[in-house]
Amino acid sequence: MPGPRPRTGPPGAPWNSEAPSVLLIEDDDGDALLVEELVLDSGVPLKLRRATSLAETVRELAIHVPQCVLLDLHLPDAQGLEALRTVLDRTPESAVVVLTGLAEEQAGLAAVAAGAQDYLIKGRLEADLFVRAIRYAVQRKQTELAAAALQAGRLRAQENARLERGLLPTPLLVDDSVAICARYQPGRAQTLLGGDFYDIVQTPDGTTHAVVGDVSGHGPDEAALGVCLRVAWRSFVLAGARGQRLLGLLERILLAERSGPEIFATLTTLSRTAGDPHMDVQRAGHLGLLLRSPGTGVRLEEVPGGPALGLLPDHPAHWPVTRVPVPENGAVMLFTDGLVEGRTGVGTERLGEDGLLALARLHADLPAHAFVDTLIHSAQELAAADGGLADDVAVLHLEWKRPT
């Protein structure tokens, strides 16, 4: 299929503002002259071009996209609906009106059933009827295109909803010992969710498990992979996988499901047993995490980690488990790099983890939801001069309390 071609006039343009473009596909000089006379008699300016064969039509459509095609069904190199199918395939955005003979009305009806907007019988053409048929055909085509675009938008919205249900899960908890604040914000270049994901579950023993991750790239394939990894993480955790085995299984899933060898994923996962003053943290190429303490404020915890999942598939990877103290009545915040990669002005440096830490300390006294929302809003405001945050942002804030 050829790429987009320049139009000689915008679709649906008012007749009195710009002459509509029409391509006549007719090998008979007498019939072509009849069409030209009808145009003159109508008094309506049309940009009329002519092709005398299907091969010439294909070349013409590669250069110009008309608003309307007038198609004779009998050409030297194509007969009947063959020519119509080629025209519809080459220029699906153009209206098509078929020209038939007096004894070929059934052929005209068949052409309409096959995708043409209308048909005209050559022996019954009048100037007013001729121009009106072109006008209505163009309007019907634009209506069809608008309806198709609306339906495509509805299908995309349904797909987005399915992805959202996968990427933005409902926490699976057994008690109220942990308060959760989760946020997801698509980047400025997207209206769809991307490959960032998060999840939190509690196992029957009361242990809290959480993950935040980021699939490289943007688009539906990356979003679907993010959903796949999140669901796999939840399933493996509930099945008892921990530590090195857990991340090894996730990497196997990524390698099997990714759309290309360049795709990888980073993540941080943690587990905290009920009543334990420590949590176990694993990091696969991901950022550090923020720890909040009522007494000492906020600090950035950068635990040892291993490579991103899928980055070195042919080399044995090790993802160490690090015991990290959790302050009493404290909280932990996991986040993806979209929160820190925005520039703080046009041509300036990115916010970075140090910049995020400074913002967090400035607002350390805020409650969880206000704290998270303020950090995201502040990062967005700092990046406003550069167009806002370009990447997706996923944030998961966990605050433990005694079960009631």
VEXDREN-2710 file (C-alpha; in Angstrom, 1 decimal):
% VEXDREN-2710
k/r/px/py/pz
1/MET/0.0/0.0/0.0
2/PRO/1.4/3.5/-0.8
3/GLY/1.9/6.0/2.0
4/PRO/-0.2/9.1/2.6
5/ARG/-0.5/11.4/-0.5
6/PRO/-1.3/15.1/-0.6
7/ARG/-5.0/15.9/-1.1
8/THR/-6.1/18.4/-3.7
9/GLY/-8.8/19.5/-1.3
10/PRO/-9.9/18.7/2.3
11/PRO/-12.6/16.1/2.7
12/GLY/-16.0/17.5/3.3
13/ALA/-14.9/21.1/2.4
14/PRO/-17.8/23.4/1.6
15/TRP/-18.5/23.6/-2.2
16/ASN/-18.2/27.4/-2.1
17/SER/-14.8/27.5/-0.3
18/GLU/-12.7/25.2/-2.4
19/ALA/-13.5/23.2/-5.5
20/PRO/-13.9/19.5/-4.7
21/SER/-11.4/17.1/-6.4
22/VAL/-12.8/14.4/-8.7
23/LEU/-10.9/11.6/-10.5
24/LEU/-12.8/10.3/-13.6
25/ILE/-11.7/6.8/-14.6
26/GLU/-13.1/6.4/-18.1
27/ASP/-11.4/5.0/-21.3
28/ASP/-14.1/6.1/-23.7
29/ASP/-13.4/9.7/-24.9
30/GLY/-17.0/10.3/-25.8
31/ASP/-18.2/9.4/-22.3
32/ALA/-15.4/11.5/-20.8
33/LEU/-16.5/14.5/-22.9
34/LEU/-20.0/14.0/-21.6
35/VAL/-18.8/14.2/-18.0
36/GLU/-16.8/17.3/-18.7
37/GLU/-19.8/19.0/-20.3
38/LEU/-21.9/18.1/-17.3
39/VAL/-19.4/19.8/-15.1
40/LEU/-19.5/22.9/-17.3
41/ASP/-23.3/23.0/-17.4
42/SER/-23.6/22.6/-13.6
43/GLY/-21.7/25.8/-13.0
44/VAL/-20.0/24.2/-10.0
45/PRO/-16.2/24.3/-10.1
46/LEU/-14.7/20.8/-9.9
47/LYS/-11.1/19.9/-10.0
48/LEU/-11.5/17.1/-12.6
49/ARG/-8.7/14.7/-13.5
50/ARG/-8.9/11.7/-15.7
51/ALA/-7.4/8.2/-15.9
52/THR/-8.1/5.9/-18.8
53/SER/-7.1/2.5/-17.3
54/LEU/-6.7/0.8/-13.9
55/ALA/-2.9/0.9/-14.2
56/GLU/-3.0/4.7/-14.8
57/THR/-5.5/5.0/-11.9
58/VAL/-3.1/3.3/-9.5
59/ARG/-0.3/5.8/-10.6
60/GLU/-2.6/8.7/-10.2
61/LEU/-3.8/7.7/-6.7
62/ALA/-0.2/7.4/-5.6
63/ILE/0.1/11.1/-6.2
64/HIS/-3.3/12.6/-5.5
65/VAL/-6.2/11.5/-3.2
66/PRO/-9.5/12.8/-4.7
67/GLN/-12.6/13.5/-2.7
68/CYS/-14.6/11.5/-5.2
69/VAL/-13.9/8.9/-7.8
70/LEU/-16.1/8.5/-10.9
71/LEU/-15.5/4.9/-12.0
72/ASP/-16.5/3.2/-15.3
73/LEU/-16.8/-0.5/-14.7
74/HIS/-15.4/-1.4/-18.1
75/LEU/-11.8/-0.6/-18.5
76/PRO/-9.2/-2.0/-20.9
77/ASP/-7.3/-3.8/-18.0
78/ALA/-10.2/-4.5/-15.5
79/GLN/-13.8/-5.4/-15.7
80/GLY/-16.7/-5.1/-13.3
81/LEU/-16.0/-5.1/-9.6
82/GLU/-12.3/-5.8/-10.0
83/ALA/-11.6/-2.1/-10.7
84/LEU/-13.9/-1.1/-7.8
85/ARG/-12.0/-3.3/-5.4
86/THR/-8.7/-1.9/-6.5
87/VAL/-9.9/1.7/-6.1
88/LEU/-11.4/1.1/-2.7
89/ASP/-8.2/-0.6/-1.6
90/ARG/-5.9/2.2/-2.9
91/THR/-8.0/5.1/-1.6
92/PRO/-10.4/4.0/1.1
93/GLU/-11.0/7.7/2.2
94/SER/-12.4/8.7/-1.2
95/ALA/-16.1/8.5/-2.2
96/VAL/-16.7/6.3/-5.2
97/VAL/-19.6/6.8/-7.7
98/VAL/-19.9/4.1/-10.4
99/LEU/-20.8/4.9/-14.0
100/THR/-22.9/2.3/-15.8
101/GLY/-24.8/1.9/-19.0
102/LEU/-28.5/1.9/-19.5
103/ALA/-28.7/-1.9/-19.3
104/GLU/-26.4/-2.3/-16.4
105/GLU/-28.4/-1.0/-13.4
106/GLN/-27.9/-4.3/-11.6
107/ALA/-24.1/-3.9/-11.9
108/GLY/-24.5/-0.4/-10.3
109/LEU/-26.5/-2.0/-7.4
110/ALA/-23.8/-4.6/-7.0
111/ALA/-21.1/-2.0/-6.9
112/VAL/-22.9/-0.1/-4.1
113/ALA/-23.2/-3.4/-2.2
114/ALA/-19.5/-3.9/-2.6
115/GLY/-18.6/-0.5/-1.2
116/ALA/-19.4/2.3/-3.7
117/GLN/-21.4/5.3/-2.4
118/ASP/-23.7/5.5/-5.4
119/TYR/-24.1/4.7/-9.1
120/LEU/-25.1/6.9/-12.1
121/ILE/-26.5/5.7/-15.4
122/LYS/-24.8/7.4/-18.3
123/GLY/-27.8/7.8/-20.5
124/ARG/-29.8/9.5/-17.8
125/LEU/-27.3/12.1/-16.6
126/GLU/-28.3/15.7/-16.0
127/ALA/-26.0/18.4/-14.7
128/ASP/-27.9/19.1/-11.5
129/LEU/-28.3/15.4/-10.7
130/PHE/-24.7/14.7/-11.5
131/VAL/-23.3/17.3/-9.1
132/ARG/-25.8/16.4/-6.4
133/ALA/-24.7/12.8/-6.6
134/ILE/-21.1/13.7/-6.2
135/ARG/-21.9/16.0/-3.2
136/TYR/-24.0/13.4/-1.5
137/ALA/-21.5/10.6/-2.1
138/VAL/-18.7/12.7/-0.5
139/GLN/-21.0/13.5/2.5
140/ARG/-21.9/9.9/2.9
141/LYS/-18.3/8.8/2.8
142/GLN/-17.3/11.4/5.4
143/THR/-20.2/10.1/7.6
144/GLU/-18.9/6.5/7.1
145/LEU/-15.4/7.5/8.0
146/ALA/-16.5/9.4/11.1
147/ALA/-18.6/6.5/12.3
148/ALA/-15.7/4.1/11.7
149/ALA/-13.4/6.4/13.7
150/LEU/-16.0/6.6/16.5
151/GLN/-16.2/2.8/16.6
152/ALA/-12.5/2.5/16.7
153/GLY/-12.4/5.0/19.6
154/ARG/-14.9/2.9/21.5
155/LEU/-12.9/-0.3/20.9
156/ARG/-9.7/1.5/22.1
157/ALA/-11.6/2.7/25.2
158/GLN/-12.7/-0.9/25.9
159/GLU/-9.1/-2.1/25.4
160/ASN/-7.8/0.7/27.7
161/ALA/-10.3/-0.4/30.3
162/ARG/-9.1/-4.0/30.1
163/LEU/-5.5/-2.9/30.4
164/GLU/-6.4/-0.5/33.3
165/ARG/-8.0/-3.4/35.2
166/GLY/-4.8/-5.4/34.7
167/LEU/-2.3/-2.6/35.5
168/LEU/-4.2/-1.0/38.3
169/PRO/-5.2/-3.9/40.5
170/THR/-7.3/-4.2/43.6
171/PRO/-5.0/-5.0/46.6
172/LEU/-5.5/-8.5/48.0
173/LEU/-5.4/-8.0/51.8
174/VAL/-6.3/-10.3/54.7
175/ASP/-6.3/-7.5/57.4
176/ASP/-6.1/-3.7/57.7
177/SER/-2.6/-3.6/59.0
178/VAL/-1.3/-1.7/56.0
179/ALA/-2.7/1.5/54.5
180/ILE/-2.2/1.9/50.8
181/CYS/-2.0/4.9/48.6
182/ALA/-1.4/4.1/44.9
183/ARG/-1.3/6.4/41.9
184/TYR/-0.8/5.9/38.2
185/GLN/-0.4/8.8/35.7
186/PRO/0.2/8.3/31.9
187/GLY/3.0/10.4/30.4
188/ARG/2.3/13.5/28.3
189/ALA/2.8/11.6/25.0
190/GLN/0.2/9.0/25.8
191/THR/-3.5/8.7/26.3
192/LEU/-3.1/5.1/27.0
193/LEU/-1.6/3.4/30.0
194/GLY/2.0/2.3/29.5
195/GLY/4.1/-0.5/30.9
196/ASP/4.4/0.7/34.5
197/PHE/2.7/-1.6/37.0
198/TYR/2.3/-2.2/40.7
199/ASP/0.6/-4.7/43.0
200/ILE/0.2/-5.5/46.7
201/VAL/-1.0/-8.7/48.3
202/GLN/-1.0/-10.3/51.8
203/THR/-0.4/-14.0/52.4
204/PRO/-2.4/-15.8/55.0
205/ASP/0.4/-15.4/57.6
206/GLY/-0.2/-11.6/57.4
207/THR/3.0/-10.9/55.4
208/THR/2.7/-7.9/53.1
209/HIS/4.2/-8.2/49.6
210/ALA/4.4/-5.3/47.2
211/VAL/6.0/-4.6/43.8
212/VAL/6.4/-1.6/41.4
213/GLY/7.8/-2.2/38.0
214/ASP/8.4/-0.6/34.6
215/VAL/8.5/-2.2/31.1
216/SER/10.8/-0.4/28.7
217/GLY/9.1/1.3/25.8
218/HIS/5.5/2.6/25.3
219/GLY/2.5/1.1/23.6
220/PRO/-0.1/-1.7/23.8
221/ASP/2.5/-4.4/23.7
222/GLU/4.4/-3.0/26.6
223/ALA/1.2/-2.4/28.5
224/ALA/0.1/-6.0/27.9
225/LEU/3.5/-7.2/29.1
226/GLY/3.2/-5.1/32.2
227/VAL/-0.2/-6.7/33.0
228/CYS/1.4/-10.1/32.4
229/LEU/4.2/-9.5/34.8
230/ARG/2.0/-8.1/37.4
231/VAL/-0.4/-11.1/37.3
232/ALA/2.6/-13.4/37.2
233/TRP/4.1/-11.7/40.3
234/ARG/0.9/-12.0/42.2
235/SER/0.5/-15.7/41.3
236/PHE/4.1/-16.6/42.1
237/VAL/3.9/-14.8/45.5
238/LEU/0.7/-16.5/46.4
239/ALA/2.2/-19.9/45.4
240/GLY/5.2/-19.3/47.8
241/ALA/7.9/-18.1/45.4
242/ARG/10.4/-15.8/47.2
243/GLY/13.8/-14.2/46.6
244/GLN/15.9/-15.3/43.7
245/ARG/13.4/-17.9/42.6
246/LEU/10.6/-15.2/42.3
247/LEU/12.6/-12.9/40.1
248/GLY/14.0/-15.8/38.0
249/LEU/10.4/-16.9/37.3
250/LEU/9.4/-13.4/36.3
251/GLU/12.4/-13.1/34.0
252/ARG/11.3/-16.3/32.3
253/ILE/7.8/-14.9/31.8
254/LEU/9.2/-11.7/30.3
255/LEU/11.5/-13.6/27.9
256/ALA/8.6/-15.7/26.7
257/GLU/6.1/-12.9/26.3
258/ARG/8.1/-9.8/25.2
259/SER/7.6/-8.6/21.6
260/GLY/11.4/-8.1/20.9
261/PRO/14.8/-8.8/22.4
262/GLU/15.3/-5.1/23.2
263/ILE/12.4/-5.2/25.7
264/PHE/13.3/-5.4/29.4
265/ALA/11.7/-4.5/32.7
266/THR/12.9/-3.0/36.0
267/LEU/11.2/-3.6/39.4
268/THR/11.5/-3.4/43.1
269/THR/9.7/-5.9/45.3
270/LEU/9.4/-6.1/49.1
271/SER/8.0/-8.3/51.8
272/ARG/7.4/-7.5/55.4
273/THR/6.2/-10.1/57.9
274/ALA/3.6/-8.9/60.5
275/GLY/5.4/-7.4/63.5
276/ASP/8.9/-7.6/61.9
277/PRO/10.8/-4.3/62.2
278/HIS/12.5/-5.1/58.9
279/MET/11.4/-5.7/55.4
280/ASP/13.1/-7.8/52.7
281/VAL/13.8/-5.8/49.5
282/GLN/14.9/-7.0/46.0
283/ARG/15.8/-4.6/43.2
284/ALA/16.1/-5.5/39.5
285/GLY/17.6/-2.5/37.7
286/HIS/15.1/-0.2/39.4
287/LEU/15.3/3.0/41.5
288/GLY/15.7/3.2/45.2
289/LEU/12.8/3.7/47.6
290/LEU/11.8/6.5/50.0
291/LEU/11.5/5.7/53.7
292/ARG/9.4/8.1/55.9
293/SER/9.9/8.3/59.6
294/PRO/8.0/10.5/62.1
295/GLY/11.2/11.2/63.9
296/THR/13.9/11.5/61.2
297/GLY/12.0/12.7/58.2
298/VAL/12.5/11.1/54.8
299/ARG/15.5/9.3/53.4
300/LEU/16.3/7.6/50.1
301/GLU/17.2/3.9/50.5
302/GLU/19.3/2.5/47.7
303/VAL/19.6/-1.3/48.3
304/PRO/22.0/-3.5/46.4
305/GLY/20.4/-4.9/43.3
306/GLY/20.7/-7.0/40.2
307/PRO/20.2/-6.4/36.4
308/ALA/16.8/-5.5/34.9
309/LEU/14.8/-8.5/33.9
310/GLY/15.6/-9.6/30.3
311/LEU/18.6/-7.3/30.0
312/LEU/21.2/-10.2/30.1
313/PRO/19.2/-13.3/29.3
314/ASP/22.2/-15.4/28.5
315/HIS/24.1/-14.7/31.7
316/PRO/23.1/-16.0/35.2
317/ALA/21.6/-13.1/37.2
318/HIS/21.6/-12.6/40.9
319/TRP/19.1/-10.4/42.7
320/PRO/20.2/-10.2/46.4
321/VAL/17.6/-9.9/49.2
322/THR/18.4/-7.0/51.5
323/ARG/17.0/-6.5/55.0
324/VAL/15.9/-2.9/55.5
325/PRO/14.8/-1.5/58.8
326/VAL/11.3/0.0/58.8
327/PRO/10.9/2.9/61.2
328/GLU/8.1/2.4/63.8
329/ASN/5.0/4.1/62.5
330/GLY/6.9/4.8/59.4
331/ALA/6.1/4.3/55.7
332/VAL/7.8/3.3/52.4
333/MET/7.2/4.7/48.9
334/LEU/8.0/2.8/45.7
335/PHE/8.0/4.7/42.4
336/THR/8.9/4.4/38.7
337/ASP/11.4/6.6/36.9
338/GLY/8.7/8.7/35.3
339/LEU/8.5/10.6/38.6
340/VAL/12.2/11.7/38.5
341/GLU/13.1/11.9/34.8
342/GLY/11.2/15.1/34.0
343/ARG/13.3/18.2/33.4
344/THR/13.1/21.0/35.8
345/GLY/13.0/23.5/32.9
346/VAL/13.7/23.7/29.2
347/GLY/17.3/22.4/28.6
348/THR/17.9/21.9/32.3
349/GLU/18.8/18.8/34.3
350/ARG/16.3/16.2/35.2
351/LEU/14.8/16.2/38.7
352/GLY/16.5/12.9/39.6
353/GLU/16.3/11.0/42.9
354/ASP/18.1/13.7/44.8
355/GLY/15.5/16.3/43.6
356/LEU/12.7/14.0/44.5
357/LEU/14.2/13.5/48.0
358/ALA/14.4/17.3/48.5
359/LEU/10.7/17.6/47.5
360/ALA/9.8/14.8/49.9
361/ARG/11.6/16.4/52.8
362/LEU/9.9/19.7/52.1
363/HIS/6.5/18.0/52.4
364/ALA/7.4/15.2/54.9
365/ASP/4.7/16.2/57.4
366/LEU/1.8/15.6/55.0
367/PRO/-0.4/12.5/55.3
368/ALA/0.0/9.7/52.8
369/HIS/-2.4/10.7/50.1
370/ALA/-1.5/14.4/50.2
371/PHE/2.2/13.5/50.3
372/VAL/2.0/11.4/47.2
373/ASP/-0.2/13.8/45.3
374/THR/2.0/16.7/46.2
375/LEU/5.2/15.0/44.9
376/ILE/3.6/14.1/41.6
377/HIS/2.1/17.6/41.2
378/SER/5.4/19.2/42.1
379/ALA/7.3/17.1/39.6
380/GLN/4.7/17.9/37.0
381/GLU/4.9/21.6/37.7
382/LEU/8.8/21.6/37.5
383/ALA/8.6/19.9/34.1
384/ALA/5.8/22.2/32.8
385/ALA/8.3/24.3/30.8
386/ASP/9.5/21.2/29.0
387/GLY/5.9/20.0/28.3
388/GLY/5.3/18.0/31.5
389/LEU/6.3/14.5/32.5
390/ALA/7.0/12.5/29.4
391/ASP/6.9/9.1/31.0
392/ASP/4.3/7.2/33.0
393/VAL/4.4/7.5/36.8
394/ALA/3.4/4.7/39.1
395/VAL/3.7/5.3/42.9
396/LEU/2.9/2.9/45.8
397/HIS/2.9/4.2/49.3
398/LEU/2.7/1.7/52.2
399/GLU/2.1/2.6/55.8
400/TRP/1.8/-0.1/58.5
401/LYS/-0.3/0.0/61.6
402/ARG/-1.5/-2.4/64.1
403/PRO/-4.4/-4.6/63.0
404/THR/-7.8/-3.7/64.5
END
